[in-house]
Amino acid sequence: MSESPGIGKIKAYKIIIPIIIGLGVAGYLFSKEYKPGLFDNLQITPATIFYILLAFLMMVLRDVGYMARIKILSGGEYNWKNAFNVIMLWEFTSAITPSAVGGTSVAVIYVHKEGIKLGKSTAMVLATSFLDELYFVIFFPIVFFVVTPQALFGLNEAEISLSGGYFYFAMIGYLIKFIYILFIFYGLFINPVIFKKILTSVFKLRLLKKWETAAEKVGEDIVISSNILKKQTKSFWAKSFLASVVSWTARYFVVNFLLLALYSAIGYDKGLTFSDHILLFARQLAMWIMLLVMPSPGGSGFAEAIFSDFLRDFIPLGFVTILAFAWRLVTYYPYLIMGAIIFPPWINNKFGKTKKN
């Protein structure tokens, strides 16, 4: 197999740009809300450290869930080292590409180069994408009605009907995910041949013709993947989806623990009720759906801004941007660092001149 275009040519600026964007937005927002004496009563207590460690533990649990899932999807061909390499490289690529693109476009290469045949690699990546989107498609309507749209988006009924703001961002993102998963489900589990014919026919249209070759490749991948995935058992899918639920849910509880850490550091006695925890989870689910439509690498800039606005009612005055930055520090920047460490030697090992494809 030949090297995917650009996979071995990730430049330093692709890592630096999202950092600069994120820091720039965070710095600007912090300068607007900072007041002298903000940190005078700040104390790092044992409880503060404990909650910060729990926040990082949630991210570890998230990655372990992802690694467990990729091991399950590999049918036992991967060990934990293989799974770790794939997930870290995948997250790194997602962190330096626009949210709407993500790391999926090169994930097949990562999976294949860790010892899986090409056809099965494609099936694994498509299954991973399907399970991720299934999580959002199932859970977002649940939290939407359990929490209520008014509480979820901080709007009243008139605002939702007239100028929903974040509401409309979330609805657009959800619609994209819903349509995507319908197409993938039909192609993978119902009729992949018809799916391929429809896809290639659509991309023969004059306006879309320049992507015709890519569409044909996607159609072929769907057919190959369908033949593999249709043979899997209910237990296989149940375990894979459970791992997905653990991964995404753990990620969303990072903010909950960071908030508790902040409360303990500043002596804030509000605390978080069970309802608060559920609402925080729901808002983060909505935030992640909104990030889908943002063009910046990893959602940089928009993520910090929307966090600062969307969760403001939970955060003590003056600490909104600080918590937003801490959130990205736990959930985003580590993947840039890990990727920068792992990516060069991995590329040299897998694509070195002496390596056979």
N, C-alpha and C positions, 0 to 999 in steps of 0.2 A: 504494500500500500504506500502510495506517495504521501509526502508530508502535506498536511492541510495548509493552504495558503496563509502565510502570516503567523502560523502557530509558533514557529521558532524565532519570530522577529518582533516580539513584544518589547517596545522601547521603554526607557525609564520614564519618559514624559507621560505615558499612559497610566503610570502609577502616581506620578506627581500631580497631574491635573485634577483628579478627583479629590486629592488631599487639599490642594489649594482652594478648590471651589468650596469644599466643606468648611475648611477653616475660615475662609473669607466670609461666608454667610454667617457662620457662628460668631465671628468677631464683630461683624456689623450689628447683629441682633443684640449681642451682649453690650456693646457700647451704648445702645439705645436704652437698655433697662438698668444699667449699672448705677448704683448710688453709693456715695462714700459711706464707709462703715458696714458694708454688706457682709463682710467676712469676720467682723469683730467677735461674734459669738459662736463662730464655727469651731467645733471640737470633734476630733476623730475618736470615737468611742469604740469599745469592743463590739458593740452592736452594729456600728457603722461598717467595720471591717467584715463582720459576719455576713451582713446583707450584700456587700460588694462581692464577697466570695460566692454567695449563692447566685448572684447575677451571672458571674463567669461560669459557675457550674451549670446554669441553664443552657449556656452556649455549648459547653462540652457535651451535655446531654443531647442537644440538638444535633451536633455533629456525629455523636455515637449512633443516634437513630438513623441518620443518613447513611452511615457506614454499614450498619446492620441491614438496611434496606438494599443497598447495592450488593451486599453479600448474598442476600436472599435471591435477588434478581439474577445473580450470576449462576445460580444453581449449585453453589458450593465450590465454584472454580476460583473464587477470590478468598484470600486470607485477609486478616485485619490490615496488614501493610498495604496490600493492593487497594483495599477500600479507602484507606487513609489518603493515599496518593491521589486517587481519582477525585475524592470529595474536596480536598484542599485545592487542587488545580482547578476544579470546576468552580468553586467559590471565588477563587482568585480571578478567573476570567469574567465571572459575573460582576465582580467588583470594579472592573476596569472597562466594562462595556455598558451601553445604555440599558436601562431596566427592561425596556421592551425587547431587547435582543438577548441579554443574559449570556450564560456560558454554554448553552445547549448546542450552539452551532459547532463547537469544537469538542464537545463532551464525548462524541463517538470516538474521536481520535484517542482521548485519554483512556477510555474504557478498553479500546482495542489494543493499545500499546501496553496495557497491563495484563495481557495474556488471553483476551477473549476474541473469538473469531468475529470477523467484521459484521456478518449478518446478525449475530446475536448481540453484538455491541450496539447496533442500531436499535434492536428490539428493547434492550435494557434502557437506553436513553429515552426512547419514546414512552416506555412504561413508567419511568421516573417522572417525566413531564406530565403524563396522564394522571398519576397519583397525586402530584402536587396540585394540579388544577382541580382535581376532584375534591380535595380538602377544602379549597376556597368555595367551590360551587355548593358544597353541602353546608359548611359552617356559616358562611356569610348570611344566608337567609335566616338561619336559626338565631344568630345573635341580633339580626336586624329586627326581628319580631319580639324576641325575648327582652332585649334592652329597650326597644322602641326607637324609631328613627329620630324622635325629638331628643332623647338622651344621647344617642349615638353621635349625632352630628351637631348637637348644641343649638338646635333650631326650633322654632315654633312651626305650626302647621302652615301658616301663611308663607314663611320663608321657604319651606320645602316646595310649595306649589309654585312660587314665583321665581326665586333666585337662590337655588339650593347651595351654591358654592361647592363645598367639599362633597355634599350629597351627590351632585351631578358627576364629579370626578369619579367617585366610587361606583356609581351606576354604569358609567362608560367602561371603566375597568372591569367590572363584573360581567357586563354584556360581552366584552371581548373574550374573557375567560370561558363564559358559558358557550358561546359559539364555537370556540376553539375545541372545547372538550367534546362537543357533539360531533364535530368533524372527525376528531381522532377516534372516538368511540365507534363511529360508523365504519371508519377505515380499518381499524384494528380487529373489531369483533363481529361485524355484520357482513360487509361486502367490500373487501379491499380492492378487487378488480374493478368494480364499478366506480369506486372512489378514485382510483388512479385515472380512469377514463374521463371522469368529470373534471378532475384537476387539470389534466393535460389539455382538455378541450377549452377550459376557461383561459388558460395561459397561451392559447393560440390567438387570442384576440389581439388586435393591433397594439393597443395600449400596454398590454402585459407581455408581449412576445419576447422581450429581451430577457425575461425570467423563465422562458419556456423550458430550457434545459434543466434549470434548478427544480422546476415543478415536476418534471419527469423523474428526476432523481428521488424526490420526496415520495412520489407515487410508488416507485420501485421499492423504496425503503419500507413503506407501509405494507406492501404485499409480503415482503420477506418477514417483517416483524409479526404480521398477523399469523403466518404459518407457525411461528415459534410460540407466540403468546397464547394462542387458542388452546394449546396443549396443556397449559398450566392448570393446577388444581385450585379449588376454592380456598384451600388452606394457604397456598402460595400467595394469593391475592389478599387474603385476610391479614396475614403476617406483614406483607409489604405495606398495606394501607395503615396498619397499626403503627408501624415504624414511622410512617409519614406524619401521623397524628401526633406522636410523641415529639418528633423533631420540630414541627411548626408551633405546637403548643408551648414547648419549652422556650422557644425563642421569644414568644410574646410575653412570657412572665419575667423577662429580663428587666423591663421597665418597672414592674411592680416592686422588685427587690431594690432597684436603684432608688426608687422613691422612698422606700423604708429606710435605706441607708442615709438619704438626705434628711429625712425627718429626725433620725436619731442624732445626726451631726449638728443640727441647728436647734435641737430641743423642741421641735414642733410636735405638739400633742394631738394633732388631728387623727393620725393613724389612718388605716384603710379597712373598711368593712368588707364583708364578703361581696356585697353588691358593687363596691368600688373596684374590687379585683376583677369581677366579671365585666364591668364597663370598660376598664382599662384594656382588658383582653380584646373586647369587641372593637374598640377604637383602633387598636394596633392592627387588627385584621383588616379593617377598612383602610387604614393608612397604606398597608402593603399592596392592596388592590389599586389604590390611587397611584402608587409609584410605578405601576405598569406603564402608564401613559407618559412618563417623563423621559426626555431624551438625554439627560446628563448621565455620565458614567456612574453606575451604581445608585442613581437617583441623588447624587451629591448636590447639596445646596437646597433642593426641594425637600429632601428628607428632613434636614435640620429645621427648615422653615415651617413645614407642616406639623412637625412634632411640637415645636414651640407654641404654635397656635392651637392645635387640636387637643393638647393635653394640659393647656394652661390652667384650667380650673382645678387641677389636682396639685399644682406646683406652687409653693410659696413665692410671693412676689420677689423678683430679683434673681431667682434661681432657675428660671425657665430655660434659658439658653445653655446654662451650665449643665443641666440635666440632659438636654438634647445632645450636647457634645459627649457627655459621659455614655449615653446610649450608643452613639456611633462608635465611640472608643471601644466598647465591648462587642458590638455586633457587626462592625464593618471593617475598621482599620486592621484588626488582627489578621484578616484574610489577605490584605495587601502585603503585610509583613511575611506571613507564612508562604504566600505564593512567590514573593521575591526571593525567599530562601530556597524553596523546593524547585521552582520552575527551571532555573538554569542548569543544575546538574541532571534533572530529569530529562530535559531536552537533549543534553549531551549524551546521556545514556541511551535514550530511545531512538535518537535520530543521528547519532554519531556516524562518521564516515565508515566505520568498520561494522556498523549494525546492518543487518539484512532485514528488509521490510517483509 
